Amino acid sequence: MLKKIFLFLLILFIFITPSHSEFLYQEHFDRLFQYLIKNHWNESGDWGGDMMGDASWFATVLLFEMGARENKPEYTKKAIKTAEWQLSLFRSADTELNKIEKTPNAVSLLGGFPGIFYAYKYTKRKDFKSTLDQIFLLGCSIIKSDPGKIVETFGVDAVVFLAGVSFAAYSYYEETGALHLKKCSLEAIDKANKDYWHEDEKHYGTLWDWSAGAMLLALSGAYRLTKDEFYLERANTLIDTVMKRLWDEESGGLISRHFHLKKAKVLSGNNLFVTAMIEWYKVVPDEKYLNYAEKTLNFIFSPTLYDGTYPHHHWTKEEGRDESYCTGCHFHTLLN
C-alpha cells in the first residue's frame, strides 16, 4: 500500500512540476543568454555590441521576466541598471527629436525607450513614469504633424514610427488606463491606414520586413483595444502579402530591403515578425500565427544565420552570413 501511495505521489510530482522539456530552443537559449551576460554586460547598463540601439529594450524585459520566474535577483538588478542607463539618455537628450543626428546614443535613445516602460511596469518607480509621460506627449504630438521627420535620418519609413507609437501607447494604456493613450494608439494606426496603405499592393509604405512586422504588431494592439474586425482582416491581408512577396520558400525567413543591403535576410526584421505573430496568437489563437513564428525561428537558428552560439545580423545571397554582431537583436531573439 505504501509503495502504491509513493508511486502515485511521484507521478503527481512529475506532472505538476514545471518542465522546459517542450521548449524546443532551450539549448540555444541557454547558450546565447550566458554568452551575452559573460561578454556584453557592462556595469553602466549600456550593453556592448548594440548595433541596432535597442538592447536596453529587450534586455530589460527579458531580465525582469527571468528574475521573477527563476527567483534570481541578480537578473532584476541588471534589468534596472539597463533601464536607468536608458533613462540617462533621455535626461540629456534634445527634446526636439526631429533635430537628432544619427549617433550611437541617438539610435539607442529611440530604439530602447520601451525598456523604460517595462521598468516602470515592474518597479512602479515615479522617475520612470514621469519620463514615459514626457515621451508619449512628444510622440503623440508628432503623429499629428509630420512623422516622416523623425525617421528620415534613421533610414526607415514613417509607418515604422507610427506603428511603434501605436503599440507602445496601447501597452502603456493597458498598464495605466489613461484614455489619452488609447486615443493616441488609435490615431497613430489610423494615420498609417489613411496615408500609407497601398490598396493595390496590399501593404504599408515601402514593403520590407520592418515596416510589415511593425504594422502587424500595431494592428494587434488596435484589435485588442476596439475588437474591430477591420484590424484583424487588415492584418491577415498584410500577412498574405508578406508570405507571398517576402518569405523565402527555399530556406525560410523574410527577405528584406534593409538600409544599404540589396537583398538580405536580417535578424532584426525576422525577430519583429516573430513578435508580431506571437502577439496575434495571444489575441486570436489561430495555429497559423504560431506556425509562422516557429518557421521563422527555425530559420534564425539554421546555419544561414546561426553559428552555434548566436545568430548573425544578416545574410545576403552574394556574401552569405555576415559577421556583424547585434546585442539587441540577440536579446530580441531570446525574448521571442
C-alpha positions in Angstrom: 0.0 0.0 0.0 2.8 2.4 0.9 4.5 1.6 -2.4 1.4 2.5 -4.3 1.0 5.8 -2.4 4.6 6.6 -3.1 4.3 5.8 -6.8 1.1 7.9 -7.0 2.8 10.9 -5.3 5.9 10.5 -7.6 3.7 10.6 -10.7 1.8 13.6 -9.4 5.0 15.4 -8.7 6.3 14.8 -12.2 3.1 16.1 -13.7 2.8 19.3 -11.6 6.5 20.2 -11.7 7.3 22.9 -14.2 9.2 21.5 -17.1 11.2 23.0 -20.0 11.2 19.7 -21.9 8.8 21.1 -24.5 10.8 24.2 -25.1 12.4 23.4 -28.5 15.1 26.1 -28.2 16.2 25.5 -24.6 19.8 24.7 -25.5 20.1 27.6 -27.9 18.5 29.9 -25.3 20.9 29.0 -22.5 24.0 29.2 -24.7 23.1 32.6 -26.1 21.9 34.1 -22.8 25.1 33.1 -21.0 27.2 34.4 -23.8 25.6 37.8 -23.6 25.9 38.0 -19.9 29.5 37.0 -19.9 30.7 39.0 -22.9 28.5 42.1 -23.2 27.2 43.1 -19.7 28.6 46.5 -18.5 28.0 47.8 -15.0 26.9 51.1 -16.6 23.9 49.3 -18.0 25.0 50.1 -21.6 25.3 46.7 -23.3 28.2 46.3 -25.6 27.9 45.4 -29.3 24.5 47.0 -29.6 24.4 47.7 -33.4 20.6 48.4 -33.5 20.5 50.5 -30.4 17.7 48.5 -28.8 19.4 46.2 -26.3 18.1 48.2 -23.4 14.5 47.4 -24.6 14.8 43.7 -25.0 17.3 43.1 -22.2 15.2 44.9 -19.7 12.1 42.9 -20.4 13.9 39.6 -20.6 15.9 40.1 -17.4 12.8 41.2 -15.4 10.9 38.2 -16.6 13.8 35.8 -15.8 14.5 37.4 -12.5 10.8 36.9 -11.4 10.4 33.4 -12.9 13.7 31.9 -11.7 13.9 33.9 -8.5 17.3 35.4 -9.4 17.6 39.0 -8.1 20.8 39.5 -9.9 18.9 39.5 -13.2 16.4 42.0 -11.8 19.3 44.3 -10.7 20.7 44.1 -14.3 17.3 45.0 -15.7 17.0 48.1 -13.5 20.6 49.1 -14.3 19.8 48.8 -18.0 16.7 50.9 -17.7 18.5 53.5 -15.7 21.1 53.9 -18.4 18.3 54.3 -20.9 16.7 56.9 -18.6 20.0 58.9 -18.6 19.9 59.2 -22.4 16.5 60.9 -22.2 17.6 63.2 -19.5 20.4 64.5 -21.6 18.6 64.5 -24.9 17.4 67.2 -27.2 13.6 67.3 -26.8 13.2 68.2 -30.4 13.6 64.7 -31.8 13.5 65.8 -35.4 16.8 67.6 -34.9 18.6 64.5 -33.6 21.5 63.4 -35.7 22.3 59.7 -36.3 24.8 58.8 -33.5 25.0 55.7 -31.4 23.4 57.4 -28.4 20.6 58.8 -30.6 19.8 55.4 -32.1 19.7 54.0 -28.6 17.5 56.9 -27.4 14.8 55.9 -29.9 15.4 52.2 -30.1 15.5 51.5 -26.4 12.8 53.6 -24.9 10.3 50.8 -24.4 12.7 49.4 -21.8 11.7 52.3 -19.6 8.1 51.3 -19.9 8.8 47.8 -18.7 11.0 49.1 -15.9 8.0 51.2 -14.8 5.7 48.2 -15.2 7.9 46.1 -12.9 9.0 48.7 -10.4 6.3 51.4 -10.4 9.1 54.0 -9.9 8.0 57.6 -10.4 11.1 58.6 -12.3 10.4 56.0 -15.0 6.7 57.1 -15.2 7.5 60.8 -15.5 9.9 60.2 -18.4 7.3 58.0 -20.1 4.7 60.7 -19.8 7.1 63.2 -21.5 8.0 60.7 -24.2 4.3 60.0 -25.1 3.4 63.6 -25.0 6.1 64.2 -27.6 5.5 61.1 -29.7 1.7 61.5 -29.8 2.1 65.1 -30.9 4.5 64.2 -33.8 2.0 61.7 -35.3 -0.4 64.7 -35.9 2.3 66.7 -37.7 4.9 65.1 -39.9 6.1 61.7 -38.6 8.5 61.4 -41.6 10.8 64.0 -40.0 11.9 61.7 -37.1 12.6 58.7 -39.3 14.3 60.1 -42.4 17.6 60.4 -40.5 17.5 56.8 -39.5 16.8 55.1 -42.8 13.4 53.8 -42.2 9.9 55.0 -43.2 7.1 56.7 -41.3 4.9 53.6 -40.8 7.6 52.1 -38.5 7.4 55.2 -36.3 3.6 55.3 -36.4 3.4 51.6 -35.6 5.9 52.0 -32.7 3.9 54.8 -31.2 0.6 52.9 -31.6 1.7 49.7 -30.0 3.7 51.5 -27.2 0.7 53.7 -26.4 -1.6 50.7 -26.4 0.8 48.9 -23.9 1.1 52.0 -21.7 -2.7 52.3 -21.7 -3.1 48.7 -20.7 -0.9 49.5 -17.7 -2.4 52.9 -16.7 -5.9 53.1 -18.2 -5.2 56.7 -19.3 -7.7 57.4 -22.1 -5.4 59.8 -24.0 -3.0 56.9 -24.6 -5.8 54.8 -26.1 -6.7 57.7 -28.3 -3.0 58.2 -29.3 -2.7 54.5 -30.2 -5.6 54.5 -32.5 -4.7 57.9 -34.1 -1.3 56.6 -35.0 -2.5 53.4 -36.6 -5.4 55.2 -38.3 -3.0 57.7 -39.8 -1.0 54.8 -41.2 -4.1 53.3 -42.7 -5.2 56.6 -44.2 -1.9 57.9 -45.5 0.4 54.8 -46.1 -1.8 51.8 -47.0 -1.4 50.8 -50.7 -4.7 49.1 -51.5 -3.5 47.9 -54.9 -0.4 46.1 -53.5 -1.8 45.3 -50.0 0.9 46.7 -47.8 2.0 49.8 -45.9 4.7 52.3 -47.1 7.7 50.6 -48.6 7.3 46.8 -48.3 10.1 45.3 -46.2 10.4 43.2 -43.1 10.4 46.1 -40.6 7.5 48.0 -41.9 5.4 44.9 -42.2 6.4 43.5 -38.8 5.9 46.8 -37.0 2.4 47.3 -38.5 1.3 43.8 -37.7 2.3 44.4 -34.1 0.4 47.7 -34.0 -2.7 46.1 -35.6 -2.7 43.5 -32.8 -2.9 46.3 -30.3 -5.7 48.1 -32.2 -7.7 44.9 -32.4 -7.3 44.4 -28.6 -8.5 48.0 -28.0 -11.5 48.0 -30.2 -12.4 44.4 -31.2 -13.0 45.9 -34.6 -12.7 43.1 -37.2 -11.2 45.6 -39.7 -7.9 45.4 -37.9 -7.9 41.6 -37.9 -8.8 41.5 -41.6 -6.1 44.1 -42.5 -3.5 42.1 -40.5 -4.4 38.9 -42.3 -4.2 40.7 -45.7 -0.8 42.0 -44.8 0.4 38.6 -43.7 -0.6 37.1 -47.0 1.4 39.8 -48.8 4.4 39.2 -46.6 4.3 35.4 -47.2 3.9 35.9 -51.0 6.5 38.6 -51.5 9.0 38.5 -48.7 9.1 34.9 -47.5 11.9 32.7 -48.8 10.2 29.4 -49.7 13.6 27.7 -50.2 15.2 28.2 -46.8 12.8 30.2 -44.7 12.9 33.7 -43.3 11.8 37.1 -44.6 13.8 38.8 -47.4 14.4 42.4 -46.6 15.1 45.7 -48.2 17.3 46.8 -45.3 19.2 50.0 -45.4 22.2 49.6 -47.7 21.7 45.9 -48.3 20.4 45.0 -51.7 18.7 41.7 -50.9 19.2 40.2 -47.5 17.6 38.2 -44.7 18.1 40.2 -41.5 17.9 39.0 -37.9 16.1 42.1 -36.6 13.3 42.1 -39.1 12.7 38.4 -38.7 12.6 38.8 -35.0 10.0 41.5 -35.3 7.8 39.3 -37.5 8.0 36.5 -34.8 7.0 39.0 -32.1 4.0 40.2 -34.2 2.9 36.6 -34.9 3.2 35.7 -31.2 1.1 38.8 -30.3 -1.6 37.8 -32.8 -1.6 34.2 -31.5 -2.3 35.6 -28.0 -5.3 37.6 -29.3 -6.6 35.1 -31.9 -5.4 31.6 -31.0 -5.2 30.5 -34.7 -2.4 28.0 -35.2 -1.2 29.7 -38.4 0.3 32.6 -36.4 2.2 30.2 -34.2 3.4 28.2 -37.2 4.7 31.4 -38.9 6.6 32.3 -35.7 8.1 28.8 -35.4 9.1 28.6 -39.0 10.9 32.0 -38.7 12.7 30.9 -35.5 13.8 27.7 -37.3 15.3 29.9 -40.0 17.0 32.1 -37.3 18.6 29.0 -35.8 19.6 27.5 -39.1 23.2 27.6 -40.4 22.1 30.5 -42.6 22.4 32.8 -39.6 23.3 30.7 -36.6 26.9 29.7 -35.8 26.3 27.5 -32.8 26.4 30.4 -30.3 24.5 33.3 -31.8 22.6 34.2 -34.9 24.5 36.7 -37.1 23.0 40.1 -38.0 22.2 39.3 -41.6 22.7 37.1 -44.7 23.0 38.0 -48.3 22.9 35.8 -51.4 26.1 37.3 -52.6 28.2 37.1 -49.4 26.4 34.6 -47.2 26.4 35.0 -43.5 27.7 38.4 -42.4 30.0 38.6 -39.4 28.1 41.6 -37.9 27.1 41.3 -34.3 24.0 42.8 -32.6 23.3 42.5 -28.9 19.9 44.0 -29.1 18.9 41.6 -31.8 20.1 38.6 -29.7 18.0 39.7 -26.7 15.0 40.1 -29.0 15.5 36.5 -30.2 15.7 35.3 -26.6 12.6 37.2 -25.7 10.7 35.6 -28.6 
